[in-house]
Amino acid sequence: MTPHDTAALPAFLQACQHAIGADQVLDDPDDISPYVTDWRRRYVGRACAVLRPASTAEVATLVRLATQFGVALVPQGGNTGLAGGATPDASGRQAVLSLRRLDRVRAVDPINDTITAEAGCILAHVQARAADAGRLFPLSLAAEGSCTLGGNLATNAGGTAVLRYGNARELCLGLEVVTAKGEVWNGLRGLRKDNTGYDLRDIFIGAEGTLGIITAAVMKLYPQPTARITALAGVASPQAALQLLALARDTAGALLSGFELMSDFCLRLVTHHFPSQRYPFAVPHAQIVLLELSDGESEAHASQLIERLMERAFERGIVDDALVAQSLAQSNAMWALREHIPLAQANEGLNIKHDIAVPSSRIGEFIDTTDAAIAAAVPGARMVTFGHLGDGNLHYNVQAPAGVDPRAFLAEHQARVNRIVYDSVHAHHGTVSAEHGVGQLKIEDVARYKSPVELELMRALKATLDPGNVFNPGKVLRCG
Ligand SMILES: Cc1cc2nc3c(=O)[nH]c(=O)nc-3n(C[C@H](O)[C@H](O)[C@H](O)COP(=O)(O)OP(=O)(O)OC[C@H]3O[C@@H](n4cnc5c(N)ncnc54)[C@H](O)[C@@H]3O)c2cc1C
């Protein structure tokens, strides 16, 4: 957005106060502070105000005012994003548009199997409302107690159930969006089939607030599974884990709902930093797979399937060891190992993070070649590799060599390590951001690795839908 007259800011704020009430326009630095710092505290911006509308109509009014006064809007939900997408820049001329007060579940339709909820609904509340109606809303991630449905859609969030149910995009049937003209597009149709031209919904999903403000969505619901069975398998390599994935798909089909990979080093970090967590096997294994089946039939049926799967895997020499949870407590303990990895990694010290995806079939080759390139460039660097193997999505993180100061390590090696990893991702036909989006963190990487044709199409979309660059400038792609 073109730099506007700072003198216009007081008039803008006054107009906003008139539109949504003075107490919903925050401009005290102490009140604003939590909204201008991202979850990882990597980005701290400034804002002329935080605007807290309570309805779609109020959002539309604020967008019209922002256009009129030349103030850029940074949409924000739970502020749990990991790419700095919801943090304003340092100019102090952008306003944060918090959607948190749009928090109504508008309808649950058990026959159409849908829930219609506003953008500011906390994800866990959407799950709970679905459960109250005897249905499952399967989107699930560690930030679900704080992140919002609007943020989930704007980042096309993934999480632990993508393998079976898909990511936020695949769960969404319709959107309500405020456009840059301050008009409301009501696309809350809840249809599973609608071939009437361009799919506008998909354009706004994953756009990180750069094309429009999502104010509500219709999301798919599913039957609650009757039984969940969790297991751990020790395997010798990522390739063996991929063989197990193929076998699990053959054996369990659509019942396979989770397939996570964790390297031995990941679990060593967990048991070191959290002594209450136990290494699950008597002897170490290079890679550990956590897999889960969700069965609509019965506990016995799920148990039979997982036993058959493990028998086949042992017969073929794919797995070296396996443990099947016999109780909910054991299942929770298995998931706890996986969930403690990011915390253990944080306790170990700053590290270089990558949230990447390559086609599942190429994951083994990607890990081998990239590990080797990093070992050559930074001898002793420790690889913390884990993630949603079933989705081809790895958290491929690099920790300083033992005894090396993490800050010094990052200062010296971050740029080089990023280049090695992202060049390798590109060579393996992957993406530099699988789940967390681009925000401001990966804007240069997107410019580097996307083709000129793709970038031009993206800029054309942005110029058409947001010609004044009102929505979240400086995120996802550079304009102009
Ligand atoms: C502990 C932890 C674990 C996580 N695990 C996962 C995971 O497994 N999978 C995963 O995908 N992500 C994960 N994340 C990242 C994050 O939780 C998700 O990206 C989440 O979807 C963001 O939702 P939010 O409401 O916090 O969005 P915010 O952080 O507030 O915003 C994220 C982006 O969306 C835009 N935005 C927000 N609301 C709207 C709206 N209504 N309309 C238009 N644009 C909007 C913002 O401008 C910003 O660009 C994790 C984060 C944490 C802290």
The ligand as a Tripos MOL2 file, in Angstrom:
@<TRIPOS>MOLECULE
LIG
   53    58     1     0     0
SMALL
NO_CHARGES

@<TRIPOS>ATOM
      1 C1          2.6550  -25.2820   19.4210 C.3       1 LIG1
      2 C2          2.2320  -25.0640   17.9920 C.ar      1 LIG1
      3 C3          1.9890  -26.1680   17.1930 C.ar      1 LIG1
      4 C4          1.5850  -25.9890   15.8630 C.ar      1 LIG1
      5 N1          1.3340  -27.0940   15.1090 N.ar      1 LIG1
      6 C5          0.9190  -26.9340   13.8420 C.ar      1 LIG1
      7 C6          0.6240  -28.0760   13.0360 C.ar      1 LIG1
      8 O1          0.7590  -29.2180   13.4500 O.2       1 LIG1
      9 N2          0.1760  -27.8530   11.7840 N.ar      1 LIG1
     10 C7          0.0140  -26.5880   11.2820 C.ar      1 LIG1
     11 O2         -0.4020  -26.4530   10.1280 O.2       1 LIG1
     12 N3          0.3040  -25.4950   12.0080 N.ar      1 LIG1
     13 C8          0.7520  -25.6350   13.2660 C.ar      1 LIG1
     14 N4          1.0460  -24.5400   14.0170 N.ar      1 LIG1
     15 C9          0.9420  -23.1940   13.4330 C.3       1 LIG1
     16 C10        -0.3770  -22.4540   13.7460 C.3       1 LIG1
     17 O3         -0.9820  -22.8960   14.8770 O.3       1 LIG1
     18 C11        -1.3240  -22.5780   12.5820 C.3       1 LIG1
     19 O4         -0.7360  -21.9380   11.4870 O.3       1 LIG1
     20 C12        -2.7210  -21.9760   12.8340 C.3       1 LIG1
     21 O5         -3.5300  -22.3740   11.7530 O.3       1 LIG1
     22 C13        -2.7380  -20.4550   12.9180 C.3       1 LIG1
     23 O6         -4.0000  -20.0250   13.4120 O.3       1 LIG1
     24 P1         -4.1410  -18.6310   14.1830 P.3       1 LIG1
     25 O7         -5.5730  -18.3860   14.4290 O.co2     1 LIG1
     26 O8         -3.2500  -18.5950   15.3660 O.co2     1 LIG1
     27 O9         -3.6100  -17.6310   13.0670 O.3       1 LIG1
     28 P2         -2.6800  -16.3260   13.1970 P.3       1 LIG1
     29 O10        -1.3380  -16.7280   13.7240 O.co2     1 LIG1
     30 O11        -3.3980  -15.2940   13.9600 O.co2     1 LIG1
     31 O12        -2.5670  -15.9190   11.6790 O.3       1 LIG1
     32 C14        -1.9060  -16.7490   10.7450 C.3       1 LIG1
     33 C15        -2.0510  -16.1270    9.3440 C.3       1 LIG1
     34 O13        -3.4150  -16.1390    8.9410 O.3       1 LIG1
     35 C16        -3.8910  -14.8070    8.7170 C.3       1 LIG1
     36 N5         -5.2610  -14.7760    9.2500 N.ar      1 LIG1
     37 C17        -5.6590  -15.0890   10.5060 C.ar      1 LIG1
     38 N6         -7.0030  -15.0260   10.6010 N.ar      1 LIG1
     39 C18        -7.4540  -14.6550    9.3750 C.ar      1 LIG1
     40 C19        -8.7490  -14.4220    8.8270 C.ar      1 LIG1
     41 N7         -9.8440  -14.5900    9.5600 N.pl3     1 LIG1
     42 N8         -8.8380  -14.0580    7.5290 N.ar      1 LIG1
     43 C20        -7.7420  -13.9010    6.7630 C.ar      1 LIG1
     44 N9         -6.4860  -14.1120    7.2340 N.ar      1 LIG1
     45 C21        -6.3530  -14.4970    8.5200 C.ar      1 LIG1
     46 C22        -2.9160  -13.8940    9.4240 C.3       1 LIG1
     47 O14        -2.8290  -12.6230    8.8250 O.3       1 LIG1
     48 C23        -1.6200  -14.6700    9.2590 C.3       1 LIG1
     49 O15        -1.0690  -14.4300    7.9950 O.3       1 LIG1
     50 C24         1.4510  -24.6820   15.3460 C.ar      1 LIG1
     51 C25         1.6980  -23.5760   16.1560 C.ar      1 LIG1
     52 C26         2.0890  -23.7590   17.4620 C.ar      1 LIG1
     53 C27         2.3250  -22.5490   18.3050 C.3       1 LIG1
@<TRIPOS>BOND
     1     1     2 1
     2     2     3 ar
     3     2    52 ar
     4     3     4 ar
     5     4     5 ar
     6     4    50 ar
     7     5     6 ar
     8     6     7 ar
     9     6    13 1
    10     7     8 2
    11     7     9 ar
    12     9    10 ar
    13    10    11 2
    14    10    12 ar
    15    12    13 ar
    16    13    14 ar
    17    14    15 1
    18    14    50 ar
    19    15    16 1
    20    16    17 1
    21    16    18 1
    22    18    19 1
    23    18    20 1
    24    20    21 1
    25    20    22 1
    26    22    23 1
    27    23    24 1
    28    24    25 2
    29    24    26 1
    30    24    27 1
    31    27    28 1
    32    28    29 2
    33    28    30 1
    34    28    31 1
    35    31    32 1
    36    32    33 1
    37    33    34 1
    38    33    48 1
    39    34    35 1
    40    35    36 1
    41    35    46 1
    42    36    37 ar
    43    36    45 ar
    44    37    38 ar
    45    38    39 ar
    46    39    40 ar
    47    39    45 ar
    48    40    41 1
    49    40    42 ar
    50    42    43 ar
    51    43    44 ar
    52    44    45 ar
    53    46    47 1
    54    46    48 1
    55    48    49 1
    56    50    51 ar
    57    51    52 ar
    58    52    53 1
@<TRIPOS>SUBSTRUCTURE
     1 LIG1         1 GROUP 0 **** ****
